[in-house]
Amino acid sequence: MTWWIEEADVVEPGPEVLCLGETMSLVSPADPVPLEQAPVFTLSAGGAESNVAIHLAALGHRVGWASRVGDDPLGRRMVAAIAAAGVDTGLVEVRADAPTGVYFKDPGPRGTRVHYYRAGSAASTMDADFLPDELLDAPRLLHLSGITPALSAGCDRLIRHLLTRDRRARITFDVNYRPALWPVEQAGPVLRELAQFADTVFVGLDEANTLWGVETPEEVREVLNRPSVVVVKDGANAAHALGSEAVTVPAPKVEVVEPVGAGDAFAAGFLSGVLRGADVARCLRLGHLLAAHSLLSTEDHTASPDREDLERWLGCDEMRWRALSFGSRA
């Protein structure tokens, strides 16, 4: 048994992680071709927070997902799929008066565009009274994202309540700026304000530049100076964890099929390392490995890499780590 598999098999009462946020029905081309040209499509569950939950469950963690869905076939199918992945869906509420949101992926040579049909969705009806405090205090970690406050005034109140209430659980917050939901002039100040209340923050260097005009991980840390740790993802280059010390781990080379969902995979990998007491460098490595695996598929979440492979990659020396490459030509 390896260190991280042993830790995953330890059973304690209560959940380790609760992920809260909207999940929609995701329609994707079965092959990485533009939406208007695709002859075959897949229907799956797509949402940043439930993606993180699914990845964590695959790594052996006890994890729940909380949200609202419509009382419709898409909502029922989606909840069943997430539950089948090992995620506790007991805190998902069904609304008869609002639909489940839907979105479409449109892969292209210059990146993937996303088309949302989520206005008035069941998840957008969440408000500050969505969950009682005793349920919020049960997990070790509560994972949120900057998508939720953009959905409605009630969702904004919910996230502010979760971040500012007296709490036992540590909060992780993925900035996850979505331009289709709100303009940068509005999102920038709000997301900075909310992120400052979290214990750990994930943000891409590119989105930090868009939101706050910063250009380096150190400048991101100056903008977000209150969290214990700020994890800055610099795409194909590296990831940086800035806390009491700064740790940087280069990203492995990946032949990218489609990028959406890789950030959620990275967050799950990093958090899995944190939950197991790993050092920061190994947390970053595990984040990179799950993200690399996600980049090889058009799905938001894919089967996790083989555990033996993960252990081998996590333990390789610096030279071998820098030589890692994933893809059809790897």
Buried (B, 14 or more C-beta within 10 A) or exposed (E): EBBBBEBBEEEEEEBBBBBBBBBBBBBBBEBBBEBEEBEEBBBBBBBBBBBBBBBBBBBBBBBBBBBBBBBBEBBBBBBEBBBEBBBBBEBBBBBEEBBBBBBBBBBEEEEBBBEBBBEEBBBBBBBBEBBEEEBBBBBBBBBBBBBBBBBBEBBBBBBBBBBEEEBEBBBBBBBBBBEEBBEBEEBBEBBBEBBBBBBBBBBBBEBBBBBBEBEBBEBBBEBBEEBEBBBBBBEEEBBBBBBEEBBBBBBBBBEBBBBBBBBBBBBBBBBBBBBBEBEBBBBBBBBBBBBBBBBBBBBBBBEBBEBEEBBEBBEBEEEEBEEBEBEEEE
